[in-house]
Amino acid sequence: MTKKLPEFKNPELLKQALTHRSFLNENSGEEDNESLEFLGDAVLGFLVGELLYRRYKEEYDLKPKELT
């Protein structure tokens, strides 16, 4: 039922991704996941926008400038 996770190429990046900001209150010197979350949200937003634009541009006669 449980699968073993693959080996991560960058264990420090994994550690950062799993570290919540509240953990840093008692553990200074670490990095939290907020910058990775921001970057991930931006990439996801771009990909969803691109997907929607490609899917509906002809159906609704969309122009790139109309999406801003």
N, CA, C and O atoms as a MOPAC input file, in Angstrom:
PM7 MOZYME 1SCF
protein

 N      0.81500 1    -1.19500 1     0.00000 1
 C      0.00000 1     0.00000 1     0.00000 1
 C      0.86300 1     1.26500 1     0.00000 1
 O      0.53600 1     2.23700 1    -0.68100 1
 N      1.93500 1     1.25600 1     0.74100 1
 C      2.80400 1     2.42600 1     0.74700 1
 C      3.97000 1     2.17900 1    -0.19100 1
 O      4.55500 1     1.09600 1    -0.22200 1
 N      4.28900 1     3.20600 1    -0.94800 1
 C      5.40600 1     3.12000 1    -1.88100 1
 C      6.58700 1     3.89600 1    -1.32100 1
 O      6.41700 1     4.90500 1    -0.63700 1
 N      7.76100 1     3.42200 1    -1.61400 1
 C      8.96700 1     4.11500 1    -1.20500 1
 C      9.18800 1     5.30800 1    -2.13700 1
 O      9.07300 1     5.19000 1    -3.35600 1
 N      9.50700 1     6.45300 1    -1.53800 1
 C      9.78100 1     7.63700 1    -2.34000 1
 C     11.10500 1     7.47300 1    -3.07200 1
 O     12.01300 1     6.80900 1    -2.57200 1
 N     11.22200 1     8.07100 1    -4.24800 1
 C     12.50800 1     8.00900 1    -4.95800 1
 C     13.55600 1     8.82700 1    -4.20700 1
 O     13.22300 1     9.68400 1    -3.38800 1
 N     14.80400 1     8.55500 1    -4.49400 1
 C     15.88800 1     9.31500 1    -3.87500 1
 C     15.90200 1    10.72200 1    -4.47000 1
 O     15.79900 1    10.89300 1    -5.68500 1
 N     16.02900 1    11.71200 1    -3.61500 1
 C     16.04100 1    13.09600 1    -4.07200 1
 C     17.46300 1    13.52100 1    -4.40600 1
 O     18.40500 1    13.19500 1    -3.68400 1
 N     17.60800 1    14.24800 1    -5.50300 1
 C     18.93000 1    14.69800 1    -5.93100 1
 C     19.48600 1    15.75400 1    -4.99000 1
 O     20.69600 1    15.82400 1    -4.77300 1
 N     18.59700 1    16.58400 1    -4.42500 1
 C     19.02800 1    17.66000 1    -3.54200 1
 C     18.26400 1    17.56000 1    -2.22200 1
 O     17.19300 1    18.15100 1    -2.08800 1
 N     18.80100 1    16.81800 1    -1.24300 1
 C     18.09600 1    16.64000 1     0.02600 1
 C     17.84000 1    17.95100 1     0.77200 1
 O     16.85100 1    18.06100 1     1.49700 1
 N     18.71400 1    18.94000 1     0.60500 1
 C     18.50900 1    20.23200 1     1.26600 1
 C     17.28000 1    20.94800 1     0.70800 1
 O     16.55800 1    21.61400 1     1.45000 1
 N     17.04400 1    20.81400 1    -0.58000 1
 C     15.86000 1    21.41000 1    -1.19200 1
 C     14.59600 1    20.71600 1    -0.69000 1
 O     13.58200 1    21.37300 1    -0.45100 1
 N     14.64800 1    19.42000 1    -0.53300 1
 C     13.52800 1    18.67800 1     0.03700 1
 C     13.25700 1    19.13900 1     1.46500 1
 O     12.10700 1    19.34800 1     1.85100 1
 N     14.31500 1    19.29500 1     2.23800 1
 C     14.17900 1    19.76300 1     3.62300 1
 C     13.51900 1    21.14000 1     3.65900 1
 O     12.64000 1    21.38700 1     4.48400 1
 N     13.94300 1    22.03500 1     2.76600 1
 C     13.34300 1    23.36800 1     2.70800 1
 C     11.87400 1    23.27800 1     2.31100 1
 O     11.03300 1    23.97500 1     2.87900 1
 N     11.56800 1    22.44000 1     1.35500 1
 C     10.18800 1    22.30600 1     0.88100 1
 C      9.25900 1    21.81100 1     1.98100 1
 O      8.06900 1    22.12900 1     1.97200 1
 N      9.77600 1    21.04800 1     2.91500 1
 C      8.95600 1    20.47700 1     3.98300 1
 C      9.02500 1    21.26400 1     5.29000 1
 O      8.44800 1    20.84600 1     6.29400 1
 N      9.72800 1    22.40300 1     5.28700 1
 C      9.89300 1    23.19700 1     6.50500 1
 C      8.91300 1    24.36000 1     6.52300 1
 O      8.97300 1    25.25200 1     5.67700 1
 N      8.01300 1    24.34100 1     7.49400 1
 C      7.02700 1    25.41600 1     7.65800 1
 C      7.67000 1    26.59000 1     8.39800 1
 O      8.60000 1    26.40800 1     9.18400 1
 N      7.16800 1    27.77500 1     8.13900 1
 C      7.70400 1    28.99600 1     8.73500 1
 C      7.68900 1    28.93800 1    10.26600 1
 O      8.60900 1    29.44000 1    10.91200 1
 N      6.66400 1    28.33500 1    10.84100 1
 C      6.55400 1    28.27500 1    12.30200 1
 C      7.69900 1    27.47300 1    12.93600 1
 O      8.03500 1    27.69800 1    14.09900 1
 N      8.28400 1    26.56600 1    12.20500 1
 C      9.41000 1    25.77800 1    12.70500 1
 C     10.62100 1    26.65900 1    12.97600 1
 O     11.43400 1    26.35200 1    13.84800 1
 N     10.74300 1    27.75300 1    12.23200 1
 C     11.91500 1    28.61700 1    12.34400 1
 C     11.91000 1    29.45100 1    13.61400 1
 O     12.94000 1    30.02000 1    13.97600 1
 N     10.76700 1    29.53500 1    14.30300 1
 C     10.72100 1    30.27800 1    15.56400 1
 C     11.70200 1    29.70100 1    16.57700 1
 O     12.28200 1    30.44300 1    17.36900 1
 N     11.88800 1    28.41400 1    16.55800 1
 C     12.77200 1    27.75300 1    17.51500 1
 C     14.02100 1    27.17000 1    16.86100 1
 O     14.88600 1    26.63400 1    17.55300 1
 N     14.12400 1    27.26600 1    15.56000 1
 C     15.24400 1    26.66700 1    14.83100 1
 C     15.76800 1    27.65200 1    13.79800 1
 O     15.40900 1    27.57800 1    12.62200 1
 N     16.60800 1    28.56500 1    14.23300 1
 C     17.13900 1    29.54900 1    13.29300 1
 C     18.19100 1    28.90400 1    12.40000 1
 O     18.71200 1    27.83100 1    12.70600 1
 N     18.48900 1    29.55900 1    11.31700 1
 C     19.50200 1    29.05400 1    10.39700 1
 C     18.96600 1    28.14300 1     9.31800 1
 O     19.72100 1    27.67800 1     8.46400 1
 N     17.68500 1    27.88500 1     9.34500 1
 C     17.05300 1    27.05400 1     8.32100 1
 C     16.28000 1    27.95300 1     7.36200 1
 O     16.06600 1    29.13100 1     7.64900 1
 N     15.86800 1    27.41100 1     6.24200 1
 C     15.02300 1    28.14300 1     5.30000 1
 C     13.65600 1    27.48700 1     5.26600 1
 O     13.53600 1    26.26400 1     5.32600 1
 N     12.61700 1    28.32500 1     5.16900 1
 C     11.27200 1    27.76100 1     5.10100 1
 C     10.83500 1    27.59400 1     3.64500 1
 O     11.57500 1    27.92000 1     2.71700 1
 N      9.63400 1    27.08400 1     3.47200 1
 C      9.15100 1    26.74500 1     2.13200 1
 C      8.42200 1    27.88800 1     1.42900 1
 O      7.88000 1    27.68500 1     0.34300 1
 N      8.39500 1    29.08300 1     2.02000 1
 C      7.60100 1    30.16400 1     1.43900 1
 C      8.10600 1    30.62100 1     0.06500 1
 O      7.30000 1    30.88700 1    -0.82600 1
 N      9.41200 1    30.71300 1    -0.11500 1
 C      9.91800 1    31.14000 1    -1.42600 1
 C      9.63300 1    30.07900 1    -2.48400 1
 O      9.33700 1    30.40600 1    -3.63400 1
 N      9.72200 1    28.80900 1    -2.09400 1
 C      9.38900 1    27.73400 1    -3.03600 1
 C      7.89400 1    27.73500 1    -3.34400 1
 O      7.48700 1    27.46700 1    -4.47500 1
 N      7.08300 1    28.03700 1    -2.33600 1
 C      5.63800 1    28.10500 1    -2.54600 1
 C      5.29400 1    29.23000 1    -3.52000 1
 O      4.46500 1    29.05200 1    -4.41300 1
 N      5.93100 1    30.38600 1    -3.34600 1
 C      5.70000 1    31.52100 1    -4.23800 1
 C      6.07400 1    31.16400 1    -5.67400 1
 O      5.31700 1    31.43900 1    -6.60500 1
 N      7.22500 1    30.55800 1    -5.84600 1
 C      7.68200 1    30.16300 1    -7.17800 1
 C      6.74900 1    29.12400 1    -7.78600 1
 O      6.39600 1    29.21600 1    -8.96100 1
 N      6.35400 1    28.14200 1    -6.99400 1
 C      5.43700 1    27.10800 1    -7.47600 1
 C      4.09600 1    27.68100 1    -7.89200 1
 O      3.53400 1    27.28100 1    -8.91200 1
 N      3.57200 1    28.62900 1    -7.09600 1
 C      2.30100 1    29.26800 1    -7.44000 1
 C      2.40800 1    30.02900 1    -8.75900 1
 O      1.48900 1    30.00100 1    -9.57700 1
 N      3.53900 1    30.71100 1    -8.95900 1
 C      3.73400 1    31.46900 1   -10.19400 1
 C      3.80700 1    30.54200 1   -11.40700 1
 O      3.19600 1    30.81900 1   -12.43900 1
 N      4.54300 1    29.45800 1   -11.28500 1
 C      4.66800 1    28.50000 1   -12.39200 1
 C      3.31800 1    27.85700 1   -12.68600 1
 O      2.92800 1    27.73000 1   -13.84700 1
 N      2.61100 1    27.45400 1   -11.64900 1
 C      1.30000 1    26.84100 1   -11.83000 1
 C      0.32300 1    27.81800 1   -12.48400 1
 O     -0.43000 1    27.43600 1   -13.38000 1
 N      0.33300 1    29.07300 1   -12.03900 1
 C     -0.53000 1    30.08500 1   -12.64300 1
 C     -0.22800 1    30.28600 1   -14.12100 1
 O     -1.14000 1    30.41700 1   -14.93700 1
 N      1.06100 1    30.30900 1   -14.46200 1
 C      1.45400 1    30.44500 1   -15.86100 1
 C      0.95100 1    29.27200 1   -16.69200 1
 O      0.38300 1    29.46000 1   -17.76800 1
 N      1.16400 1    28.06100 1   -16.18300 1
 C      0.77100 1    26.87000 1   -16.94100 1
 C     -0.74200 1    26.78000 1   -17.11800 1
 O     -1.21600 1    26.41200 1   -18.19300 1
 N     -1.49600 1    27.10900 1   -16.08900 1
 C     -2.95800 1    27.09300 1   -16.20800 1
 C     -3.41300 1    28.16000 1   -17.19700 1
 O     -4.29400 1    27.90700 1   -18.01900 1
 N     -2.82500 1    29.34300 1   -17.12500 1
 C     -3.16300 1    30.40000 1   -18.07400 1
 C     -2.86400 1    30.00300 1   -19.50800 1
 O     -3.67400 1    30.23300 1   -20.40500 1
 N     -1.71400 1    29.41200 1   -19.71800 1
 C     -1.32800 1    28.94400 1   -21.05500 1
 C     -2.29400 1    27.87800 1   -21.55900 1
 O     -2.71800 1    27.91000 1   -22.71500 1
 N     -2.63500 1    26.94400 1   -20.69600 1
 C     -3.56300 1    25.88200 1   -21.06500 1
 C     -4.93600 1    26.45100 1   -21.43500 1
 O     -5.51300 1    26.07400 1   -22.45500 1
 N     -5.44800 1    27.34900 1   -20.61400 1
 C     -6.76100 1    27.94000 1   -20.89600 1
 C     -6.73900 1    28.76900 1   -22.17800 1
 O     -7.67900 1    28.72900 1   -22.97200 1
 N     -5.65800 1    29.51700 1   -22.36900 1
 C     -5.55200 1    30.32500 1   -23.58300 1
 C     -5.54100 1    29.44000 1   -24.82500 1
 O     -6.27600 1    29.69900 1   -25.77800 1
 N     -4.71600 1    28.40200 1   -24.82100 1
 C     -4.65400 1    27.51500 1   -25.99100 1
 C     -5.98200 1    26.80100 1   -26.23300 1
 O     -6.38100 1    26.58100 1   -27.37700 1
 N     -6.65700 1    26.44400 1   -25.14700 1
 C     -7.91400 1    25.70000 1   -25.26700 1
 C     -9.05100 1    26.58000 1   -25.78800 1
 O     -9.86900 1    26.11800 1   -26.58400 1
 N     -9.11400 1    27.83000 1   -25.35600 1
 C    -10.28400 1    28.65800 1   -25.64400 1
 C    -10.02900 1    29.84400 1   -26.57100 1
 O    -10.95700 1    30.60800 1   -26.83700 1
 N     -8.80700 1    30.02700 1   -27.07100 1
 C     -8.51800 1    31.21800 1   -27.87000 1
 C     -9.35100 1    31.29500 1   -29.14400 1
 O     -9.79700 1    32.37900 1   -29.52100 1
 N     -9.56700 1    30.17700 1   -29.80600 1
 C    -10.35000 1    30.20700 1   -31.04200 1
 C    -11.84600 1    30.25600 1   -30.75100 1
 O    -12.59800 1    30.94100 1   -31.44400 1
 N    -12.26600 1    29.53400 1   -29.73600 1
 C    -13.68700 1    29.48900 1   -29.39000 1
 C    -14.21300 1    30.87200 1   -29.00100 1
 O    -15.34600 1    31.22400 1   -29.32900 1
 N    -13.39000 1    31.64800 1   -28.30500 1
 C    -13.80600 1    32.97600 1   -27.85600 1
 C    -13.07400 1    34.09400 1   -28.58400 1
 O    -13.19600 1    35.25900 1   -28.20700 1
 N    -12.31700 1    33.75600 1   -29.61800 1
 C    -11.54400 1    34.72300 1   -30.39600 1
 C    -10.70100 1    35.61900 1   -29.48100 1
 O    -10.75500 1    36.84600 1   -29.56800 1
 N     -9.93100 1    34.98500 1   -28.61200 1
 C     -9.12800 1    35.71100 1   -27.62800 1
 C     -7.83100 1    36.21900 1   -28.23300 1
 O     -7.22400 1    35.56000 1   -29.07800 1
 N     -7.42100 1    37.37400 1   -27.80200 1
 C     -6.12300 1    37.94600 1   -28.13600 1
 C     -5.32300 1    38.01700 1   -26.83200 1
 O     -5.90300 1    38.23900 1   -25.77000 1
 N     -4.00100 1    37.83300 1   -26.89600 1
 C     -3.20000 1    37.85500 1   -25.66000 1
 C     -3.42400 1    39.10700 1   -24.81500 1
 O     -3.46500 1    39.01400 1   -23.58800 1
 N     -3.57100 1    40.27100 1   -25.43900 1
 C     -3.74800 1    41.50400 1   -24.66500 1
 C     -5.07300 1    41.52900 1   -23.91100 1
 O     -5.21900 1    42.29100 1   -22.95500 1
 N     -6.03500 1    40.71700 1   -24.31700 1
 C     -7.33100 1    40.69400 1   -23.64500 1
 C     -7.29400 1    39.90300 1   -22.34200 1
 O     -8.25400 1    39.93200 1   -21.57200 1
 N     -6.21500 1    39.21000 1   -22.09600 1
 C     -6.12800 1    38.37100 1   -20.90800 1
 C     -5.50500 1    39.09100 1   -19.72200 1
 O     -5.47000 1    38.54200 1   -18.62100 1
 N     -5.02000 1    40.28900 1   -19.92100 1
 C     -4.38500 1    41.01400 1   -18.80900 1
 C     -5.36400 1    41.90600 1   -18.10300 1
 O     -4.99900 1    42.58800 1   -17.14500 1

